Amino acid sequence: MINFFNSYNIINLVLVPSIIFIAKVTEVSLATVALIFTSKGYKKLATIISFLEIFIYLFAISRLIDNMTNIFYYFSYAGGYALGTYIGIWIEEKISIGYTNIRIITKKNADKLEQKLHFEGYKTTKYTAESVSSLKVNVVNAIVKRKEINKIIQIINDFDKKIFYSVEDIRYVSG
């Protein structure tokens, strides 16, 4: 009778797939963060992270290629990729680098909203615009750090729960 739990099987069925999984999670998380840094203009940091990412990728793919018939390696690779994507997005949300433009459009008088935003330390620009149906609306723009989006959205919703607003990423801010 063959001993299923010999050291060869434990290494090929548990240890190597675990290493592939961990390597792939790390690699894809780094790739996601590097892509975000690239889109924000952080060239040097994106380059360093990309180097590490590819180094880990080569390690993980070489383990998979070593034994193309082991289905556990495929599941480890795919599972690591999926979890790495999720973790990369989570990391990006936590570091929240850069700025966003929040554009608020309301039918109400926006003076109180603008005053509250100024009181909270935000700089705004307010103007009147005309909607497609020729309705006069007030537009308030604020450029804020991405880390502050939830705080400013709470202020907006406290002013009017049915208000329309959009949040747009900004690559560079000057002035």
N, C-alpha and C positions, 0 to 999 in steps of 0.2 A: 504494500500500500504506500502511496506517495504522501509524504508529509507536506500538506498545503502550507503550513506555517513555517517553512524553512526560511532562512535569512534571504535567499534570492527572491522569493515571492514577496516578503515583507518590503524589501527594497523597491521592487518593481511595481507593487500594487499600492503602496502607501507612501514611502519616502520620496521617490522620484516624482510621482504626481503632486505631492504636497509642495515640493520645491518648485515645480513648474507653475503651480497655481499661485504661490506667493510671488514668484518672479514676475508672472504676467500681471498680477494685480498692481505691483509696484511699477512696472514698465508702463502700463496704460494710464495709471494715475499721473505719472510724470509726463507722459505725452499730452494728456489733457491740460495740465498746468502749463507746459511749454507752449502749447498752441495759444492759450490765453495770454501768456506773457508776450508772445510774438504779435498778437493782434493789438496789444496795448503799447507796443513799441519798445519793450524791454529786450533789446537784441542780445546783450551779453548774457543775461540770466537765462534767456530762452536757449541760447547756444549751449551753455553748460548743462542745463537740464536735458536737452536733446541728446547730448553725448552720453550721459548716464542712461537715458532711456534706451538708446540703441545698444549699448553695452549689455544691458539686462535682457533686451529682446534677443540678441544673438545667443546668450546663454540659454534662455528658455526654449528657443526654436531648435537649438542643437540637441537638447535633451529629448525633444519630441522626435526629431529625425533619427536619433539613435535607435528608436524602437517604434517604427511606424505601425506595427500591428497591435500595439497595446491601446485598447479603447480608453482606458483610464487616463492616459496621457492627453488624449483629445478632449475629454471632458474637463480635465484640469486646465488645459490651455483656454478653452472656450469659457469656462466658469471664471477663470482669472481675468479674462478680457472684459466680461460683463461687469464683474464687481469692480474692476479697475476703473471702468468708465464712470460708474456710480460714485466711487470714492473721489475721483478726479473732479467731478462736478461739485461734490460736497466741499472739497478743499477750496475750490474757486469761490464758492459762496461764502466760506468762512473768511478768506483773505480779502475778498471784495475790493480789489485794487481799481483805481481810476475814478472817473466822474460820470454822472448821468445828467441828462437834461430832463426835468420833469415839467411837462406842459399841462396846465390845468385850464379847462374851459368850462365856464359856468354861465348860466343865465342870470344868476343872482349878482348883486353888487359884491365885488371881490375885495372891497377895501378892508373889511375885518379879517379876511383870510390873509391878505398881504401884510397887515399889521401883525398878526399872530406869527407869521413866518419870519418877519423882521425881528420880533421880540425873541424868537428862538435862535436868532443869529444867521438866518438865511438871507441872501441878497436875491432880490426878485426884479423882474421887469413885468409891468402890467400894461396892457393896451386893450382897446376895444376892437372887435372884429365883427364881420357879418357872416352869418351862416348861409348855407345854400338856400334856405327858405327866407332869406332877408331878415332874419332875426338877429338883433344885436346881442353879442355875447362878450364876456370879459375873459381875457386870456392872461394867465400868470405863468411866467417861466421862471424856473429856479435851477441853477446848476449846483449839484450837491455831490458829496462823496458817496460812492456806492454803499458804503457801510451805513449811511444815514437814510436810505430809502424807506425802510419800515417806519422810522420816526416821522418823516414828512408825510407819508401816506396816512398815518394815523391822524395827523393834523388836518389833512385834506378831508378825510372821512368825518372827523368831528365837525367840520364846517358844513358839509353836505354829503350825505350817504349816497346820493344819486349823481354825484358830480362825475364829469368825464375827465380823465387824465391819461397821459401816456408817459412812459419812461423810456428814454433812448440813451444808448451808450455813446459816450464821447471819447474819442481817441486822445485828443490834446485840448488843453485849456490854457488860454493866455490872458493875462491882464488881471 
